[in-house]
């Protein structure tokens, strides 16, 4: 230890005080305030955000419309296939009924027409 001003004890005490001061030393932090954005820049950001939202809305609505059209196409094609099977069944039934006309008519006593014209006599009015 160095001999200062003729007294070593004072020097030691000063060091102890410095150590204590260092323990409780206040630290200061420099706080810088952030500058606000200018109004024009805020408006630019707002308009950009609104434009993005509008474009996204348009795209979503178009995709929804396309989905709706595809759904209606699928339901129409299902209906068409059902109707085609129904038409095929009705054609088969029509042919069966056409083939049954002649035998049913003969059973009920109808005869096939001849080449001679049919004459009906008029009855006198009473």
Secondary structure, 3 states (H helix, E strand, C coil): CCCCCCCHHHHHHHHHHHHHHHHCCCCCCCCCCCCCCCHHHHHHHHHHHHHHHHHHHHHHHHHHHHHHHHHHHHHHHHHHHHHHHHHHHHHHHHHHHHHHHHHHHHHCCCCCCCCCCCCCCCCCCC
